[in-house]
């Protein structure tokens, strides 16, 4: 298993990332998008190592203002993050289509990339969704004000995009998640109307931070990781 680190220049920011692959399969087919707050690409490393050991190469990077990437979160927003993801794909010359793994805020961003990347598979951990008014608002107090005022998530652009998704969808949810509203989870399940398949893994006892929870539970981690691999590879 090999980890190759890279930096991508993006509008004056340096985006830091890692490609994880086996010696014989080095072309990444999957991009992982982490969430907001204190998260970074490191949360994905156990999963991406698991995939690489089974010959599935992937890429993860830190969004601007998180992990090792420069700048601050307040200098960007949701639309900007989608552009960061595309910049990484272009820089690494990842062949399209590109499958996506995403967590929390990254779930919304993954949906916004469906048209550009035509992912054959989407793996979404506790995905969030935001209304259109939040897309161009910089992260910070104004963004928090918009999302606190949101009572109906059904009109989120994430779900409009998901309705056009025709690949394989895996949702990994925490039964005790107090961050993502149940109506958001329900929309992710119901709105993937054209998806080839929709699978939901509901983890009993898990809250919102699923990667940290799974890291300490090898049996549950192995089960979820096997399902992730199957969805990415299209093996059932």
C-alpha positions, 0 to 999 in steps of 0.5 A, spaced: 500 500 500 502 506 497 500 513 500 503 519 495 502 526 497 500 532 493 499 539 493 494 543 488 494 551 487 487 554 488 486 561 488 492 563 492 490 557 497 495 550 497 490 544 497 494 538 501 492 531 499 493 524 499 493 518 493 492 511 497 493 505 492 496 499 491 503 498 487 499 495 481 493 499 481 495 507 482 490 510 478 485 513 483 477 512 481 474 515 487 475 522 491 473 522 498 470 529 501 470 530 508 466 535 512 466 541 516 468 543 523 475 540 525 475 534 520 480 533 515 482 527 510 485 523 515 479 521 518 478 517 511 485 514 512 483 507 515 477 506 509 482 508 504 487 504 506 482 498 506 480 500 499 487 500 497 489 493 500 484 491 495 486 494 489 482 500 489 485 507 489 483 513 491 484 520 493 482 525 499 484 532 500 483 537 505 478 543 504 481 550 504 482 552 512 482 545 514 487 540 515 494 541 512 491 546 507 492 553 507 487 559 508 481 559 513 474 556 512 471 563 512 474 565 506 470 560 502 463 557 502 459 551 499 460 553 491 467 554 492 468 547 495 465 544 489 470 548 485 476 545 490 474 538 488 474 539 481 481 543 481 484 536 485 480 532 480 483 536 474 490 537 477 491 529 478 488 528 471 483 523 474 479 519 469 472 521 469 467 518 471 469 519 478 466 515 484 465 520 490 465 518 498 463 524 502 461 525 509 456 530 513 457 537 509 461 533 504 455 530 502 452 536 499 458 538 495 458 531 492 451 531 490 453 538 487 458 534 483 454 529 480 453 533 473 460 534 472 463 527 475 458 523 473 459 518 479 458 511 478 457 510 485 456 515 491 458 513 498 455 518 503 456 518 511 451 522 515 450 527 509 448 534 510 444 538 505 443 546 505 438 550 502 440 555 496 441 561 500 447 558 503 451 556 497 454 563 496 454 565 503 461 565 506 462 560 512 462 563 519 456 567 522 452 569 516 452 561 514 450 559 521 444 564 521 442 561 514 442 554 516 439 555 523 433 558 519 432 553 515 426 549 517 424 545 510 430 542 507 426 538 501 428 544 496 435 543 497 439 543 491 443 537 493 436 533 492 435 536 486 441 533 483 440 527 487 434 526 483 438 525 476 443 520 479 443 514 476 449 510 479 449 506 486 448 509 492 450 507 499 448 511 505 451 510 512 447 513 518 448 513 525 442 511 529 444 517 534 446 522 530 443 529 533 446 533 527 443 531 521 435 532 521 431 526 520 428 529 514 434 530 511 436 523 511 429 521 509 430 526 503 437 522 501 433 515 501 427 518 497 430 522 492 435 518 489 429 515 484 433 514 478 439 510 482 441 503 480 441 501 487 440 505 494 442 501 500 442 504 507 446 502 513 444 504 520 449 504 525 446 502 532 449 507 537 453 511 533 452 519 533 454 524 527 462 522 527 462 516 524 469 515 522 471 516 529 466 511 531 468 506 526 475 506 528 474 504 535 470 498 532 473 493 528 467 489 526 463 494 524 468 498 520 470 491 516 462 490 515 461 498 512 468 498 509 466 491 505 459 494 503 463 501 501 468 497 496 462 493 493 458 499 492 464 502 489 466 496 485 459 494 483 460 487 485 453 487 489 
